[in-house]
């Protein structure tokens, strides 16, 4: 019997839809961050050129979800906490990140809704956990 997207034996990466879906989520996330005034504080802590982040974040998310580990191969010994350590991330910015990512995931609407909701919940917890005040 062939596996389906809902097959619990598949990795979250496969269940969410693979790299194309992670790229779509990331693109939507950065589009929201650039366009929505409610994400202004989040946008302000990023570089003017978001292209490097647009390329990097889907690779991180893919590897984190059990897909290709290209991000970790390129950043040995790093994690999201260490990459963001130089930044002061307050509760407001962490909440904006979580809200923008949740909206991006909802807007992209991966086929397996349960996995999309789980991804959103996990990323929200990760973002809020990075707040330092």
Secondary structure as the mmCIF struct_conf table of DSSP 4:
data_model
#
loop_
_struct_conf.conf_type_id
_struct_conf.id
_struct_conf.beg_label_comp_id
_struct_conf.beg_label_asym_id
_struct_conf.beg_label_seq_id
_struct_conf.end_label_comp_id
_struct_conf.end_label_asym_id
_struct_conf.end_label_seq_id
TURN_TY1_P TURN_TY1_P1 UNK A 5 UNK A 6
TURN_TY1_P TURN_TY1_P2 UNK A 8 UNK A 9
BEND BEND1 UNK A 10 UNK A 10
HELX_RH_AL_P HELX_RH_AL_P1 UNK A 12 UNK A 16
TURN_TY1_P TURN_TY1_P3 UNK A 17 UNK A 17
HELX_RH_AL_P HELX_RH_AL_P2 UNK A 19 UNK A 35
HELX_RH_3T_P HELX_RH_3T_P1 UNK A 37 UNK A 39
HELX_RH_AL_P HELX_RH_AL_P3 UNK A 40 UNK A 44
TURN_TY1_P TURN_TY1_P4 UNK A 45 UNK A 45
BEND BEND2 UNK A 46 UNK A 46
BEND BEND3 UNK A 48 UNK A 48
HELX_RH_AL_P HELX_RH_AL_P4 UNK A 51 UNK A 64
TURN_TY1_P TURN_TY1_P5 UNK A 65 UNK A 66
BEND BEND4 UNK A 67 UNK A 67
HELX_RH_AL_P HELX_RH_AL_P5 UNK A 70 UNK A 74
BEND BEND5 UNK A 75 UNK A 75
TURN_TY1_P TURN_TY1_P6 UNK A 76 UNK A 77
HELX_RH_AL_P HELX_RH_AL_P6 UNK A 80 UNK A 84
TURN_TY1_P TURN_TY1_P7 UNK A 85 UNK A 86
BEND BEND6 UNK A 87 UNK A 87
HELX_RH_AL_P HELX_RH_AL_P7 UNK A 91 UNK A 108
TURN_TY1_P TURN_TY1_P8 UNK A 109 UNK A 109
BEND BEND7 UNK A 111 UNK A 111
HELX_RH_AL_P HELX_RH_AL_P8 UNK A 113 UNK A 129
TURN_TY1_P TURN_TY1_P9 UNK A 130 UNK A 130
#
